[in-house]
Amino acid sequence: MQEERRATIRHRTLKGGKIAINDGFSVIDCTVRNMSTTGAMLRVTSILGIPDAFQLIMSDGQKFDCVVQRKTATDIGVTFQPAA
């Protein structure tokens, strides 16, 4: 079993969200698979065109500035950055 390396435990979830890029002019639908106070795992149909930093907008209106930590063909692991 893989050792947990995250600073905080992520809780499984299944929430809708949007990846906002180009200052919000472009959005990509995603599903939030798990989430903590410091990051999340997002599922998308394809990672093509998704930059290494973007804003995540949750279906409940919460917004997070994200930096990509890892990618697979359909999953993106991100950490949340403090608001500037």
Order of alpha helices (4+ residues) and beta strands (2+ residues): beta-beta-beta-beta-beta-beta
